Amino acid sequence: MPGAVSIGEAAALYGLAPSTVRWWERRGVLNPPARDGGKRRYGDPDLRRIGVAYLCCVVGAMPLDQAAVVTSGKSTHSTWQGTVGAQITLLEQRIEELTAARDYLRHLLSCTDDDMAECPVLEGELSARTPRGRVAATDLVTAARTARGGGKRHEGASARYVNPAAERPERDENPGLCPGCRRPLARSPRGRPRTYCSRACRQRAYRARRSEGTSGG
């Protein structure tokens, strides 16, 4: 076919492997190109569409099923714009999380102790930034015993224990929300659904289940 290139040349234009172009085609991100003698041939419109796919999947970090809404040319303007807006919301949430992580690590650089575990302000940091803050005990040993017992200790003479599961949101029936933080779930790069939005949420849920189902020594 005159005016067309092979899949290897099309992929090389964007620094991709030919297998990536084939995978995007199978997932609906790219429309099947014309063939000549059974081999894929890519003209200018096809190369433009591969470029759009690159911008969405690589630059925009969109899951393939969402990218396909934008790149296939089969969706209405309002539909693909809504998909892009949802991805922007998700990226903004990730940016907030990464910014918080960066800011704390910068704060950590101000510690002057050789051993951070001996830092005099560590207890305040643990209470403010980790699940330890869920337990109102004044020392870590008591807090650990309280957390292992499956309850939250309230200071005062009439201290009582409250099951943390009662304060934790139930697993949402909507699979599009993280059961831990209630944020929208993104699909994995391969398009598979996630259970939690992050490893941190998964670990918090695991610790909560352990504390709920385990008691005593």
N, C-alpha and C positions, 0 to 999 in steps of 0.2 A: 504493500500500500504506500503510495507516495505521500509525503508529508506526515508520516507517522514513525514512531520509534518503538523499540522493543521494551519489555518490562524492565530489563536491566538498565537501559538508558533512562527510562522514566523514573525509576527509583533513585538512580545516581544523581539526577537533577536536584533532589531534596536530601541527599545523604542518607537514604533509606536502603534497607535490604529488600530485594525483590519479594522475599517471603512476607515482609510487612505489608507490601502492597496487596499481595494475594489474601492475607489475613483480613485486611480492611475490606476487601471486596466481599469475602465470605460473610463478614459481620454487617454488611449493608452500608458501610461508611462510603464505599466507592461503588459506582455502577459498573457492571461488566463492560469492558471495552469491546470494540470490534476485533475480529480475529482474521488472520490471513494464514491459511494453511494450518489452522489449529492453534496458532500462536497469537498471544495478545499483542495488539498494536494500539499505540496511544498517540492521538492527535492533539492539537492545541487545546481543545475543550477538555479532554481527559487530563492533560497535564495541569490545567488550571484547577480542576476538581481535586487532583491529588494535592495541590498546594493548599487548597482550603482544608482538606483533611489534615494536613500537617499542622496548619495553624490551630485547628480545633483540638486535635489529639495531643500534639507535642507542646506547642506554645500555650494553649489554653488548658491543658491537662484535663480534658473532658473524657469521661468514660465512653467507650466505643458506642454503646447503645444511644447515648445522648448526642454524641458527635454525629451519628448517622441522621438524626433529625435535621441537623443543620446542613450537612454536606450532600445529602442525596438529591436535593433539588425537588423533593416530592412533598414537602411540607409547606403550609401557608406561612406568610411572613410573621403573623402573630404567634404561630406555634413555635417556630424555631427561635424567635426572639425570646419567648418565655423560657425555653430550654437554656438559652445563653444566660438569661437573668438568674435562673436557679443555680447555675454553675458559679456565677459571680458571687452570689450569697454564700455558697459553700467555701469558695476561696477566701472571702473576707473573714469567715470564721476561723479558717486555718491560719490566716495571717495574724489574727488576734492571738491565737494560741502560740504561734511561733514568736510573736513579739513579746508575749508574757514570759516565755522561756528564755529569750535573749536578755530581757531586762533583769530577770532573777539572776542569771549567770553573771551579768555585769555587776550586780549587787554583791554576789558572792566574792568577787575579786577584792572587795573592801575588807574582807576578813583578814585579821593580822595574826591569827593563831596558826601554829605549825600543824596542829591537829584540829580540824574543823569541828570534830565531835566534842571538843572542849570549849568551844566558843560560848561566851556567856549569854549571847542573844539567841542561841540555837533554839531554846524552848519556845520562844515567841515565834520563830520562823516555822517550827513544826506545827504549832497550833494554827498559824495563819495559812499555811500552804500545803498541808498534808491531811489525810483523814484522821490523824490524831486529834485534830481540833473538834471532832464530833463528840469527844468524851471530855466532860468538864472536870475531871480529876486534876488535882494540883501537881501530881508527880507522875512520871512515866510508868512506874511499876503498877500503881493503882489503875492508871488508865489502861494499861495492857490487860490487867485482870478483868476490868470492866468490859473492854472490847471483846475479849475471848468469851466472856459470859453471855454475849449476845444482847447487851443492853447499854443504855446511855446513862451515866451517873450524873445526877443533879445534885449540886452541893447544897448543904443544909442538913438540919436534923432529920427531916423527913425524906432523906435520899431514897429515890426509887429508880427502877430500871424500866426503860422503854425499848421495846423491840425496834431496832433500826429499820427493819423491813416495813414497819408501819409508816416511817417517814420517807421511805424510798419509793419513787413512782413505780407503779406496776409496769410490767413489760407491755408495751403498747401493741394493740392488735394490728396497727398499721406498720408493716415491715419497713416503711420508708423513714422511720424515726429510730434514733438510737435509744434503747431502753434505759440507758444510764443518764444521759444529759439532755435527751429530747431534741437533739439536733438532727437535721436531715441526713440520711445515710447516702454516701456516694458508693457507686459500684467500684469494684477492684479494676485495675487496668485491663483485665481480661473480661470485664463485664459481669463478673459474678457478684451476687448480692452480699453485702457485709452484714454481720450481726451487730457489731458495735462500730462507732465512728473512729475509734482509736484504741491503741493498746492500753492506754491509761484507763479508759472507760471499761474495757474488758477486765483489767486487773482489779479495779474497784468493785465490779460486780462479783468477781470471783471471791474477793475477800469478804464481801457482804454475805455471800452464800455460805462461806466457811464459818463465819461468826454466828450465822443464824442456825446452822445445823450442827455445830460443835459446842460442847459445854464442858466445863470441868478441866482436869489436867489430862 
